[in-house]
């Protein structure tokens, strides 16, 4: 794996192990748990090492099924991890079976159960040693050429102190399938120390301090200088009672030309982000600038044959320009004199070196200023690969064209320096909108040289960079993402120059992970592993991770927590989705145990359409209970239920998608386009005020009355009864966590209380309806799927 680990190949040991170095029994069909476990006086346990599959991950995509490898069932269906289309896109599927360092594992044996099927292409097994070095050849490659037998591989003493066991599965580039075969069952044997992971403390914030939305530059009121204009005043009013604004800010707005940065106004659109962020801050709304979308001055350097759709170039994740050009000629005799090429052929990279290819031999050359020289090595981030001394054969000599274009734009992705241009953009935003007023003016490349405006809470590194539904060109694996974040955070520990990285501009500015797709703990585990190897530890002994705030996107639905998946699905609220809430503590625990400290967690996107899309809120009509709820009303109900639920489970920030529908739809309530009608407000160009939906009404009503309250106790989960407080004030939220129109009653115990105020939501009103009710120690509440609120007087 480039940039991550140095690989040692124990070739002789690997050869010998095929014959007598490692025992491979064809008759050993002993069950998984047959070995005796013993405990030594020093507390170390010897025997089968119990493996928690949450410790494992793959680099290709999410949602892998590792449990079947350790379920103890022999001969069941092939225990192959499952993940989305990325398994066929990445050249190799790498599976990491990590062990917590606290266990101090000494691996003496690995046992594989070989069920059915064979392959001539082996799965390679590597060991990651405690010192961070990879070793291959200690464990033989797995071919699957035994039949229903356990294969036992002894580990020599010098290779027993391991951090992880690694599977390398080659892929078929044509059929996008596994070339090799996996074992059916796995067993790790050796000695270890018992390890009980720590539970991170649960922290909660006030409701308003968690609640926010996503918005675009045209939403934040920065264009109009006149604050009292109809458009500006109504735009600002939409952020009423909110605590957060996640600003979708396209890179090209600020750097349409390399090293020419403009913020007020931007290069295009006329947006004044100083003014926009400033007005929101005056309202108490904290802004996060999510810098996304690659600008044309980078995408135009991509080879045209690579891009599926020219207009989609900015959807790639190659945050770097290419480094060369390719020119084809009939033969070397037709090469141009003096290495000249027509600049029109390479309008954006005419100053970059050219590689000349002779069509008759497919040999590749460069011009050294005097003559053409055969190209014998490969350059990172270039247009092609040639056969080198290491890869050449009789049929393919050194210098012959091997692959035209680095088609996936993925070379050097695991190297932080690849992302220099983005790290420099992050520096400029942090310098301008942070708190540091002493930034060196020579490093500030804006015309007005403004710094230290203190208008942002943080800068966010892109948006959904691990999106798998556009293939490898769009997908950034965890190691690559960590390298990207390392550049973004501090210019990879200051190695990328004085104006690269958020922290180089302002050490106090928060660096947010660009919201990843789904709450994937494995993805974060892999990123932390990369950081441990490539960034080391801080002075306080914790892992030097390049992010201050954890961020992910979570659209709850019947297919889990994934945004795109094959097959029919429908949206459900978070209180009906156990994983939606459990993931929060899992990610906090992960950082607490692997990094050594806790971090805030933000869910950067969530929400529901008002149209009948796959993420559409439900249209509910229960004739038995009389409960009716249109999609628009349900969107408002679920939005509020999500806020109550996530606040209790410890989310620090929640930015709903989206303030206003992202596109104009004539009838959004009949649109099946996913995420197109999820706005709190409808998009109707040039008309003010814009239609305010139930989600906006209900949220603002709740926060006006109870935004300063903090959740404390889940009194009941069925129905949901959530107790919240503000100093000595007490409020209970009550609702049914269903979506079928249920109603019920609940006796709320209120010992010593003589009266309450009942608050109910009202569509289209600024405040909730309230009613004072005398009580004697309890209150019998009529509840439904729409929350009600009981305030103790």
MARKE-840997 format. One record per residue (C-alpha): x, y, z; residue in one letter. Coordinates in steps of 0.5 Angstrom, whole numbers, padded with zeros to 4 digits. Example, Ala and Ser with C-alpha at 12.3 -4.5 7.8 and 13.67 -1.06 7.14 Angstrom:
2
SITE  east north    up code
SITE  0025 -0009  0016    A
SITE  0027 -0002  0014    S
end
This chain:
793
SITE  east north    up code
SITE  0000  0000  0000    X
SITE  0003  0006 -0002    X
SITE  0006  0011  0003    X
SITE  0003  0007  0009    X
SITE  0008  0001  0010    X
SITE  0014 -0002  0008    X
SITE  0014 -0009  0006    X
SITE  0019 -0014  0007    X
SITE  0018 -0020  0003    X
SITE  0021 -0027  0006    X
SITE  0021 -0031 -0001    X
SITE  0025 -0036  0002    X
SITE  0021 -0037  0008    X
SITE  0015 -0037  0003    X
SITE  0017 -0043 -0001    X
SITE  0020 -0047  0004    X
SITE  0013 -0046  0008    X
SITE  0010 -0050  0002    X
SITE  0013 -0056  0003    X
SITE  0015 -0056  0011    X
SITE  0015 -0050  0014    X
SITE  0008 -0049  0016    X
SITE  0003 -0055  0017    X
SITE -0003 -0056  0012    X
SITE -0007 -0061  0014    X
SITE -0012 -0064  0010    X
SITE -0015 -0068  0015    X
SITE -0016 -0063  0021    X
SITE -0023 -0062  0021    X
SITE -0023 -0060  0028    X
SITE -0028 -0055  0030    X
SITE -0027 -0048  0032    X
SITE -0027 -0048  0039    X
SITE -0023 -0054  0040    X
SITE -0017 -0051  0043    X
SITE -0015 -0051  0050    X
SITE -0015 -0044  0053    X
SITE -0010 -0043  0059    X
SITE -0008 -0037  0063    X
SITE -0001 -0035  0065    X
SITE  0001 -0032  0072    X
SITE  0003 -0026  0068    X
SITE -0004 -0025  0066    X
SITE -0003 -0027  0059    X
SITE -0008 -0032  0056    X
SITE -0006 -0037  0051    X
SITE -0011 -0041  0046    X
SITE -0016 -0038  0041    X
SITE -0016 -0031  0040    X
SITE -0023 -0028  0041    X
SITE -0024 -0024  0035    X
SITE -0029 -0018  0035    X
SITE -0030 -0017  0028    X
SITE -0031 -0009  0029    X
SITE -0024 -0009  0029    X
SITE -0023 -0011  0022    X
SITE -0024 -0007  0015    X
SITE -0023 -0007  0008    X
SITE -0021 -0001  0004    X
SITE -0026 -0002 -0002    X
SITE -0033  0000  0001    X
SITE -0037  0000  0007    X
SITE -0042 -0005  0010    X
SITE -0038 -0011  0010    X
SITE -0040 -0018  0013    X
SITE -0034 -0020  0017    X
SITE -0038 -0024  0022    X
SITE -0039 -0031  0018    X
SITE -0031 -0032  0018    X
SITE -0031 -0033  0026    X
SITE -0038 -0036  0027    X
SITE -0036 -0043  0028    X
SITE -0040 -0046  0022    X
SITE -0036 -0050  0017    X
SITE -0039 -0051  0010    X
SITE -0044 -0046  0010    X
SITE -0044 -0041  0005    X
SITE -0038 -0038  0002    X
SITE -0036 -0033  0008    X
SITE -0034 -0027  0003    X
SITE -0035 -0020  0006    X
SITE -0040 -0016  0002    X
SITE -0039 -0009  0000    X
SITE -0042 -0005 -0006    X
SITE -0039 -0004 -0013    X
SITE -0033 -0002 -0010    X
SITE -0030 -0009 -0009    X
SITE -0030 -0009 -0017    X
SITE -0027 -0003 -0018    X
SITE -0021 -0003 -0014    X
SITE -0015 -0007 -0017    X
SITE -0014 -0011 -0010    X
SITE -0019 -0012 -0004    X
SITE -0015 -0011  0002    X
SITE -0018 -0014  0008    X
SITE -0015 -0012  0015    X
SITE -0016 -0016  0021    X
SITE -0013 -0011  0026    X
SITE -0012 -0013  0034    X
SITE -0012 -0007  0039    X
SITE -0005 -0005  0041    X
SITE -0007 -0006  0049    X
SITE -0008 -0014  0047    X
SITE -0001 -0015  0046    X
SITE -0002 -0021  0041    X
SITE  0003 -0026  0040    X
SITE  0000 -0030  0034    X
SITE  0003 -0037  0034    X
SITE -0002 -0040  0029    X
SITE -0007 -0038  0023    X
SITE -0012 -0043  0021    X
SITE -0016 -0043  0015    X
SITE -0022 -0048  0014    X
SITE -0022 -0049  0006    X
SITE -0029 -0051  0004    X
SITE -0031 -0052 -0003    X
SITE -0028 -0049 -0010    X
SITE -0021 -0047 -0012    X
SITE -0017 -0042 -0015    X
SITE -0011 -0041 -0019    X
SITE -0010 -0034 -0017    X
SITE -0008 -0034 -0010    X
SITE -0010 -0030 -0004    X
SITE -0004 -0027 -0001    X
SITE -0003 -0027  0007    X
SITE  0001 -0021  0010    X
SITE  0003 -0020  0017    X
SITE  0003 -0013  0020    X
SITE  0008 -0013  0025    X
SITE  0008 -0009  0032    X
SITE  0013 -0004  0029    X
SITE  0009 -0002  0023    X
SITE  0013 -0007  0018    X
SITE  0009 -0011  0013    X
SITE  0012 -0018  0012    X
SITE  0009 -0023  0006    X
SITE  0011 -0030  0005    X
SITE  0011 -0032  0013    X
SITE  0004 -0035  0011    X
SITE  0003 -0039  0005    X
SITE -0002 -0036  0000    X
SITE -0009 -0039  0000    X
SITE -0011 -0042 -0006    X
SITE -0017 -0046 -0004    X
SITE -0014 -0053 -0007    X
SITE -0016 -0057 -0001    X
SITE -0023 -0060  0001    X
SITE -0027 -0059  0007    X
SITE -0020 -0059  0011    X
SITE -0017 -0054  0016    X
SITE -0010 -0051  0014    X
SITE -0006 -0050  0020    X
SITE  0000 -0045  0019    X
SITE  0005 -0044  0024    X
SITE  0008 -0037  0025    X
SITE  0016 -0037  0027    X
SITE  0018 -0033  0033    X
SITE  0021 -0027  0030    X
SITE  0014 -0026  0027    X
SITE  0009 -0027  0032    X
SITE  0008 -0020  0035    X
SITE  0003 -0017  0030    X
SITE -0001 -0012  0030    X
SITE -0006 -0014  0024    X
SITE -0007 -0020  0019    X
SITE -0008 -0018  0012    X
SITE -0011 -0021  0006    X
SITE -0010 -0019 -0001    X
SITE -0015 -0021 -0006    X
SITE -0013 -0019 -0013    X
SITE -0019 -0017 -0018    X
SITE -0021 -0019 -0025    X
SITE -0020 -0012 -0028    X
SITE -0026 -0014 -0034    X
SITE -0031 -0018 -0030    X
SITE -0030 -0014 -0023    X
SITE -0030 -0020 -0019    X
SITE -0025 -0024 -0014    X
SITE -0020 -0027 -0018    X
SITE -0018 -0032 -0012    X
SITE -0022 -0035 -0007    X
SITE -0023 -0034  0001    X
SITE -0023 -0039  0007    X
SITE -0029 -0041  0009    X
SITE -0027 -0040  0017    X
SITE -0021 -0036  0020    X
SITE -0018 -0038  0027    X
SITE -0013 -0034  0030    X
SITE -0009 -0038  0036    X
SITE -0003 -0035  0040    X
SITE -0003 -0031  0047    X
SITE -0006 -0024  0049    X
SITE -0008 -0020  0054    X
SITE -0015 -0019  0056    X
SITE -0018 -0012  0054    X
SITE -0024 -0009  0056    X
SITE -0025 -0002  0051    X
SITE -0027  0004  0055    X
SITE -0034  0007  0054    X
SITE -0033  0015  0052    X
SITE -0037  0019  0057    X
SITE -0044  0022  0054    X
SITE -0044  0029  0053    X
SITE -0050  0033  0051    X
SITE -0051  0040  0048    X
SITE -0057  0044  0049    X
SITE -0062  0043  0043    X
SITE -0061  0050  0039    X
SITE -0054  0049  0040    X
SITE -0054  0042  0036    X
SITE -0060  0044  0031    X
SITE -0058  0047  0024    X
SITE -0058  0046  0016    X
SITE -0054  0046  0010    X
SITE -0054  0052  0005    X
SITE -0051  0055 -0001    X
SITE -0048  0062 -0002    X
SITE -0055  0065 -0005    X
SITE -0058  0063  0002    X
SITE -0054  0067  0007    X
SITE -0056  0074  0005    X
SITE -0049  0076  0003    X
SITE -0050  0079 -0004    X
SITE -0055  0085 -0002    X
SITE -0051  0090  0002    X
SITE -0058  0093  0004    X
SITE -0060  0089  0010    X
SITE -0067  0091  0010    X
SITE -0069  0089  0003    X
SITE -0074  0084  0002    X
SITE -0070  0079  0000    X
SITE -0065  0080  0005    X
SITE -0069  0080  0011    X
SITE -0073  0074  0009    X
SITE -0067  0070  0007    X
SITE -0064  0072  0014    X
SITE -0071  0070  0018    X
SITE -0070  0063  0015    X
SITE -0065  0062  0020    X
SITE -0069  0064  0026    X
SITE -0067  0059  0032    X
SITE -0062  0056  0029    X
SITE -0055  0054  0032    X
SITE -0051  0052  0025    X
SITE -0050  0053  0018    X
SITE -0046  0048  0014    X
SITE -0044  0053  0008    X
SITE -0044  0049  0001    X
SITE -0038  0053 -0002    X
SITE -0035  0051 -0009    X
SITE -0028  0052 -0009    X
SITE -0028  0056 -0016    X
SITE -0032  0061 -0013    X
SITE -0026  0063 -0009    X
SITE -0020  0061 -0013    X
SITE -0022  0061 -0020    X
SITE -0015  0062 -0022    X
SITE -0010  0059 -0019    X
SITE -0007  0063 -0013    X
SITE -0012  0069 -0014    X
SITE -0017  0068 -0008    X
SITE -0023  0072 -0008    X
SITE -0028  0072 -0002    X
SITE -0032  0079 -0002    X
SITE -0034  0079 -0007    X
SITE -0033  0072 -0010    X
SITE -0030  0071 -0017    X
SITE -0037  0069 -0020    X
SITE -0044  0070 -0017    X
SITE -0042  0077 -0013    X
SITE -0043  0073 -0006    X
SITE -0040  0077 -0001    X
SITE -0038  0071  0004    X
SITE -0036  0076  0009    X
SITE -0042  0080  0010    X
SITE -0046  0073  0010    X
SITE -0042  0070  0015    X
SITE -0042  0076  0019    X
SITE -0050  0077  0019    X
SITE -0051  0070  0021    X
SITE -0046  0070  0027    X
SITE -0050  0076  0029    X
SITE -0056  0072  0030    X
SITE -0052  0067  0034    X
SITE -0051  0062  0028    X
SITE -0045  0059  0027    X
SITE -0042  0057  0020    X
SITE -0038  0051  0018    X
SITE -0035  0053  0011    X
SITE -0035  0046  0007    X
SITE -0030  0047  0001    X
SITE -0032  0042 -0005    X
SITE -0032  0041 -0012    X
SITE -0026  0041 -0016    X
SITE -0025  0048 -0020    X
SITE -0024  0048 -0028    X
SITE -0016  0050 -0027    X
SITE -0015  0043 -0024    X
SITE -0020  0039 -0028    X
SITE -0018  0041 -0035    X
SITE -0012  0038 -0034    X
SITE -0015  0031 -0034    X
SITE -0014  0027 -0040    X
SITE -0021  0028 -0044    X
SITE -0021  0020 -0045    X
SITE -0022  0019 -0038    X
SITE -0028  0024 -0036    X
SITE -0035  0020 -0038    X
SITE -0038  0027 -0038    X
SITE -0035  0033 -0039    X
SITE -0039  0037 -0034    X
SITE -0038  0032 -0029    X
SITE -0031  0033 -0028    X
SITE -0032  0037 -0022    X
SITE -0035  0031 -0019    X
SITE -0028  0027 -0019    X
SITE -0024  0026 -0013    X
SITE -0017  0028 -0016    X
SITE -0015  0034 -0012    X
SITE -0009  0035 -0016    X
SITE -0007  0037 -0024    X
SITE -0004  0032 -0028    X
SITE  0003  0033 -0030    X
SITE  0004  0032 -0037    X
SITE  0002  0031 -0044    X
SITE  0001  0025 -0049    X
SITE  0003  0026 -0057    X
SITE  0002  0020 -0062    X
SITE  0006  0019 -0068    X
SITE  0007  0014 -0074    X
SITE  0014  0013 -0072    X
SITE  0020  0016 -0069    X
SITE  0022  0019 -0075    X
SITE  0015  0023 -0075    X
SITE  0017  0026 -0068    X
SITE  0017  0034 -0069    X
SITE  0024  0037 -0069    X
SITE  0026  0040 -0062    X
SITE  0021  0037 -0058    X
SITE  0016  0042 -0060    X
SITE  0008  0041 -0060    X
SITE  0002  0045 -0062    X
SITE  0000  0048 -0056    X
SITE -0007  0048 -0058    X
SITE -0007  0040 -0057    X
SITE -0006  0042 -0050    X
SITE -0009  0048 -0048    X
SITE -0009  0048 -0040    X
SITE -0002  0044 -0040    X
SITE  0002  0047 -0045    X
SITE  0008  0048 -0040    X
SITE  0008  0041 -0038    X
SITE  0013  0036 -0041    X
SITE  0010  0031 -0046    X
SITE  0011  0024 -0048    X
SITE  0012  0022 -0055    X
SITE  0009  0015 -0057    X
SITE  0011  0012 -0063    X
SITE  0005  0008 -0066    X
SITE  0009  0003 -0070    X
SITE  0013  0000 -0063    X
SITE  0009  0003 -0058    X
SITE  0015  0006 -0055    X
SITE  0015  0012 -0051    X
SITE  0020  0018 -0051    X
SITE  0021  0024 -0047    X
SITE  0025  0030 -0050    X
SITE  0031  0032 -0046    X
SITE  0033  0039 -0049    X
SITE  0037  0035 -0054    X
SITE  0034  0029 -0056    X
SITE  0029  0024 -0055    X
SITE  0030  0019 -0049    X
SITE  0026  0013 -0048    X
SITE  0022  0013 -0042    X
SITE  0024  0007 -0037    X
SITE  0020  0009 -0031    X
SITE  0013  0012 -0029    X
SITE  0012  0018 -0026    X
SITE  0006  0019 -0021    X
SITE  0000  0023 -0023    X
SITE  0002  0022 -0031    X
SITE -0002  0020 -0037    X
SITE  0001  0013 -0038    X
SITE  0005  0007 -0035    X
SITE  0010  0004 -0039    X
SITE  0014 -0003 -0038    X
SITE  0020 -0002 -0033    X
SITE  0026 -0006 -0032    X
SITE  0022 -0010 -0027    X
SITE  0016 -0011 -0031    X
SITE  0018 -0012 -0038    X
SITE  0018 -0019 -0042    X
SITE  0021 -0021 -0048    X
SITE  0014 -0019 -0051    X
SITE  0014 -0012 -0048    X
SITE  0021 -0009 -0048    X
SITE  0022 -0003 -0043    X
SITE  0019  0003 -0045    X
SITE  0013  0000 -0049    X
SITE  0006  0003 -0047    X
SITE  0003 -0001 -0042    X
SITE -0003  0003 -0040    X
SITE -0005  0009 -0043    X
SITE -0008  0014 -0037    X
SITE -0008  0013 -0030    X
SITE -0015  0012 -0031    X
SITE -0018  0012 -0024    X
SITE -0014  0018 -0022    X
SITE -0012  0015 -0016    X
SITE -0004  0014 -0016    X
SITE -0001  0018 -0011    X
SITE -0008  0019 -0007    X
SITE -0005  0016 -0001    X
SITE  0001  0022 -0001    X
SITE -0001  0028  0003    X
SITE  0003  0033 -0002    X
SITE -0002  0031 -0008    X
SITE -0007  0035 -0004    X
SITE -0003  0041 -0004    X
SITE -0007  0046 -0008    X
SITE -0013  0044 -0003    X
SITE -0009  0045  0003    X
SITE -0007  0052  0000    X
SITE -0015  0054 -0001    X
SITE -0016  0051  0007    X
SITE -0010  0056  0009    X
SITE -0013  0062  0006    X
SITE -0020  0061  0009    X
SITE -0018  0059  0016    X
SITE -0013  0066  0015    X
SITE -0019  0070  0013    X
SITE -0025  0067  0018    X
SITE -0021  0065  0024    X
SITE -0018  0069  0030    X
SITE -0011  0070  0028    X
SITE -0010  0077  0026    X
SITE -0002  0076  0026    X
SITE -0002  0072  0019    X
SITE  0004  0074  0015    X
SITE  0001  0078  0010    X
SITE  0006  0075  0005    X
SITE  0002  0069  0005    X
SITE -0005  0072  0004    X
SITE -0007  0072 -0003    X
SITE -0013  0076 -0003    X
SITE -0013  0083 -0006    X
SITE -0015  0086  0001    X
SITE -0011  0082  0005    X
SITE -0016  0081  0011    X
SITE -0015  0076  0016    X
SITE -0018  0074  0023    X
SITE -0025  0076  0022    X
SITE -0027  0071  0027    X
SITE -0033  0069  0022    X
SITE -0033  0061  0022    X
SITE -0033  0056  0027    X
SITE -0029  0051  0022    X
SITE -0027  0049  0015    X
SITE -0030  0042  0013    X
SITE -0025  0038  0008    X
SITE -0030  0037  0002    X
SITE -0036  0033  0002    X
SITE -0038  0026  0001    X
SITE -0031  0024 -0001    X
SITE -0032  0016  0000    X
SITE -0038  0016 -0005    X
SITE -0038  0010 -0008    X
SITE -0044  0010 -0013    X
SITE -0040  0014 -0018    X
SITE -0034  0009 -0018    X
SITE -0027  0009 -0017    X
SITE -0026  0016 -0020    X
SITE -0031  0019 -0014    X
SITE -0029  0014 -0009    X
SITE -0023  0016 -0004    X
SITE -0021  0010  0001    X
SITE -0020  0011  0008    X
SITE -0012  0011  0008    X
SITE -0013  0016  0002    X
SITE -0018  0020  0006    X
SITE -0013  0021  0012    X
SITE -0008  0023  0007    X
SITE -0012  0028  0004    X
SITE -0014  0031  0011    X
SITE -0007  0031  0013    X
SITE -0006  0036  0008    X
SITE -0012  0040  0009    X
SITE -0011  0040  0017    X
SITE -0003  0043  0018    X
SITE  0000  0041  0011    X
SITE  0002  0034  0013    X
SITE  0005  0037  0020    X
SITE  0008  0043  0016    X
SITE  0012  0039  0011    X
SITE  0008  0042  0005    X
SITE  0010  0050  0006    X
SITE  0008  0056  0010    X
SITE  0001  0057  0007    X
SITE -0002  0050  0007    X
SITE -0007  0047  0012    X
SITE -0012  0050  0017    X
SITE -0008  0050  0023    X
SITE -0002  0054  0019    X
SITE -0007  0060  0019    X
SITE -0010  0059  0025    X
SITE -0009  0054  0031    X
SITE -0015  0055  0034    X
SITE -0020  0054  0027    X
SITE -0023  0047  0028    X
SITE -0022  0042  0022    X
SITE -0028  0038  0020    X
SITE -0028  0032  0017    X
SITE -0031  0032  0010    X
SITE -0038  0029  0012    X
SITE -0037  0022  0010    X
SITE -0042  0017  0007    X
SITE -0046  0014  0013    X
SITE -0044  0013  0020    X
SITE -0038  0008  0018    X
SITE -0034  0006  0024    X
SITE -0029  0002  0020    X
SITE -0028  0008  0015    X
SITE -0026  0012  0021    X
SITE -0022  0006  0024    X
SITE -0018  0005  0018    X
SITE -0016  0013  0018    X
SITE -0014  0013  0025    X
SITE -0009  0007  0023    X
SITE -0006  0011  0017    X
SITE -0005  0017  0022    X
SITE -0002  0013  0027    X
SITE  0003  0010  0022    X
SITE  0004  0017  0018    X
SITE  0003  0022  0023    X
SITE  0005  0019  0030    X
SITE  0003  0022  0037    X
SITE  0002  0028  0040    X
SITE  0006  0031  0046    X
SITE  0000  0028  0051    X
SITE  0001  0021  0048    X
SITE -0006  0021  0044    X
SITE -0006  0019  0036    X
SITE -0004  0026  0032    X
SITE -0011  0025  0028    X
SITE -0012  0031  0023    X
SITE -0019  0033  0025    X
SITE -0022  0036  0031    X
SITE -0029  0034  0029    X
SITE -0032  0028  0027    X
SITE -0037  0028  0021    X
SITE -0042  0024  0017    X
SITE -0048  0024  0013    X
SITE -0054  0019  0015    X
SITE -0061  0019  0012    X
SITE -0065  0014  0016    X
SITE -0069  0009  0011    X
SITE -0071  0001  0011    X
SITE -0064 -0001  0007    X
SITE -0060  0002  0013    X
SITE -0056  0008  0013    X
SITE -0054  0008  0006    X
SITE -0056  0014  0001    X
SITE -0056  0010 -0005    X
SITE -0057  0002 -0005    X
SITE -0060 -0002 -0010    X
SITE -0067 -0004 -0009    X
SITE -0073 -0001 -0006    X
SITE -0073  0003  0000    X
SITE -0077  0008  0004    X
SITE -0075  0013  0009    X
SITE -0076  0012  0017    X
SITE -0074  0017  0023    X
SITE -0068  0016  0027    X
SITE -0072  0014  0033    X
SITE -0074  0007  0029    X
SITE -0067  0006  0027    X
SITE -0063  0003  0033    X
SITE -0057  0003  0029    X
SITE -0058  0011  0027    X
SITE -0057  0012  0035    X
SITE -0052  0007  0037    X
SITE -0047  0009  0032    X
SITE -0046  0015  0035    X
SITE -0043  0012  0042    X
SITE -0039  0007  0037    X
SITE -0036  0013  0034    X
SITE -0034  0016  0040    X
SITE -0032  0010  0044    X
SITE -0027  0009  0037    X
SITE -0024  0015  0038    X
SITE -0024  0015  0046    X
SITE -0020  0008  0045    X
SITE -0016  0008  0039    X
SITE -0014  0016  0039    X
SITE -0014  0017  0047    X
SITE -0019  0023  0047    X
SITE -0026  0024  0045    X
SITE -0029  0029  0040    X
SITE -0035  0032  0038    X
SITE -0039  0029  0033    X
SITE -0044  0032  0027    X
SITE -0048  0029  0023    X
SITE -0047  0034  0017    X
SITE -0053  0031  0012    X
SITE -0060  0028  0014    X
SITE -0067  0029  0012    X
SITE -0073  0027  0008    X
SITE -0077  0029  0002    X
SITE -0084  0032  0001    X
SITE -0085  0028 -0005    X
SITE -0086  0021 -0006    X
SITE -0078  0019 -0007    X
SITE -0074  0014 -0004    X
SITE -0073  0018  0002    X
SITE -0079  0021  0002    X
SITE -0083  0022  0009    X
SITE -0089  0018  0010    X
SITE -0096  0020  0008    X
SITE -0100  0017  0014    X
SITE -0108  0016  0014    X
SITE -0110  0011  0020    X
SITE -0117  0011  0020    X
SITE -0118  0007  0026    X
SITE -0114  0012  0030    X
SITE -0116  0018  0026    X
SITE -0109  0020  0025    X
SITE -0107  0024  0019    X
SITE -0101  0027  0016    X
SITE -0099  0029  0009    X
SITE -0091  0028  0007    X
SITE -0090  0035  0008    X
SITE -0093  0035  0015    X
SITE -0089  0028  0017    X
SITE -0083  0032  0014    X
SITE -0084  0037  0020    X
SITE -0085  0031  0025    X
SITE -0080  0027  0023    X
SITE -0075  0033  0023    X
SITE -0077  0035  0030    X
SITE -0077  0027  0033    X
SITE -0070  0027  0030    X
SITE -0067  0033  0034    X
SITE -0070  0030  0040    X
SITE -0067  0023  0039    X
SITE -0060  0025  0037    X
SITE -0059  0031  0042    X
SITE -0060  0025  0047    X
SITE -0055  0021  0044    X
SITE -0050  0026  0044    X
SITE -0050  0029  0038    X
SITE -0046  0036  0038    X
SITE -0049  0038  0031    X
SITE -0054  0037  0026    X
SITE -0055  0040  0020    X
SITE -0061  0038  0016    X
SITE -0061  0037  0008    X
SITE -0063  0043  0006    X
SITE -0065  0050  0008    X
SITE -0068  0051  0001    X
SITE -0070  0045 -0004    X
SITE -0063  0045 -0008    X
SITE -0067  0045 -0015    X
SITE -0074  0048 -0017    X
SITE -0079  0043 -0018    X
SITE -0086  0046 -0021    X
SITE -0090  0041 -0016    X
SITE -0085  0038 -0011    X
SITE -0090  0034 -0007    X
SITE -0091  0030 -0013    X
SITE -0083  0029 -0015    X
SITE -0080  0022 -0014    X
SITE -0073  0025 -0015    X
SITE -0069  0024 -0009    X
SITE -0066  0029 -0004    X
SITE -0070  0034 -0009    X
SITE -0076  0036 -0005    X
SITE -0072  0036  0002    X
SITE -0072  0043  0004    X
SITE -0075  0047  0010    X
SITE -0077  0052  0005    X
SITE -0079  0051 -0003    X
SITE -0075  0054 -0008    X
SITE -0079  0059 -0012    X
SITE -0074  0064 -0015    X
SITE -0076  0071 -0014    X
SITE -0082  0071 -0010    X
SITE -0081  0073 -0003    X
SITE -0083  0070  0002    X
SITE -0082  0063  0000    X
SITE -0086  0058  0002    X
SITE -0084  0055  0009    X
SITE -0086  0048  0010    X
SITE -0088  0045  0017    X
SITE -0081  0043  0018    X
SITE -0079  0050  0019    X
SITE -0085  0052  0023    X
SITE -0085  0046  0028    X
SITE -0077  0047  0029    X
SITE -0077  0054  0030    X
SITE -0083  0054  0035    X
SITE -0080  0048  0039    X
SITE -0073  0052  0039    X
SITE -0076  0059  0041    X
SITE -0079  0055  0047    X
SITE -0074  0050  0049    X
SITE -0068  0051  0045    X
SITE -0064  0053  0051    X
SITE -0066  0046  0055    X
SITE -0061  0040  0055    X
SITE -0064  0033  0055    X
SITE -0062  0029  0061    X
SITE -0066  0022  0061    X
SITE -0070  0018  0057    X
SITE -0076  0016  0062    X
SITE -0079  0011  0057    X
SITE -0077  0009  0050    X
SITE -0084  0006  0048    X
SITE -0087  0011  0048    X
SITE -0081  0016  0048    X
SITE -0081  0020  0054    X
SITE -0075  0025  0054    X
SITE -0074  0029  0060    X
SITE -0070  0036  0059    X
SITE -0068  0041  0064    X
SITE -0065  0049  0064    X
SITE -0063  0050  0070    X
SITE -0069  0048  0075    X
SITE -0074  0048  0069    X
SITE -0076  0041  0067    X
SITE -0079  0039  0061    X
SITE -0082  0033  0058    X
SITE -0083  0031  0051    X
SITE -0087  0025  0049    X
SITE -0089  0022  0043    X
SITE -0090  0015  0039    X
SITE -0084  0012  0036    X
SITE -0088  0009  0030    X
SITE -0090  0011  0023    X
SITE -0097  0008  0022    X
SITE -0101  0013  0025    X
SITE -0102  0010  0032    X
SITE -0104  0014  0038    X
SITE -0104  0012  0046    X
SITE -0104  0015  0053    X
SITE -0099  0015  0058    X
SITE -0099  0017  0065    X
SITE -0093  0022  0066    X
SITE -0091  0021  0074    X
SITE -0090  0028  0077    X
SITE -0089  0027  0084    X
SITE -0090  0034  0088    X
SITE -0093  0038  0082    X
SITE -0099  0041  0082    X
SITE -0099  0044  0075    X
SITE -0096  0044  0068    X
SITE -0096  0047  0062    X
SITE -0098  0043  0055    X
SITE -0095  0045  0049    X
SITE -0097  0043  0042    X
SITE -0095  0044  0035    X
SITE -0098  0049  0030    X
SITE -0097  0049  0023    X
SITE -0096  0056  0020    X
SITE -0096  0059  0027    X
SITE -0090  0063  0030    X
SITE -0091  0060  0037    X
SITE -0094  0053  0040    X
SITE -0101  0053  0043    X
SITE -0100  0052  0051    X
SITE -0105  0051  0056    X
SITE -0104  0051  0064    X
SITE -0107  0044  0067    X
SITE -0107  0043  0074    X
SITE -0105  0036  0076    X
SITE -0104  0032  0082    X
SITE -0098  0028  0082    X
SITE -0099  0025  0075    X
SITE -0101  0027  0068    X
SITE -0105  0023  0063    X
SITE -0102  0025  0056    X
SITE -0106  0024  0050    X
SITE -0100  0022  0045    X
SITE -0099  0021  0038    X
SITE -0093  0021  0033    X
SITE -0093  0028  0033    X
SITE -0089  0030  0040    X
SITE -0092  0034  0045    X
SITE -0089  0038  0051    X
SITE -0090  0038  0058    X
SITE -0087  0044  0062    X
SITE -0087  0043  0070    X
SITE -0089  0049  0073    X
end
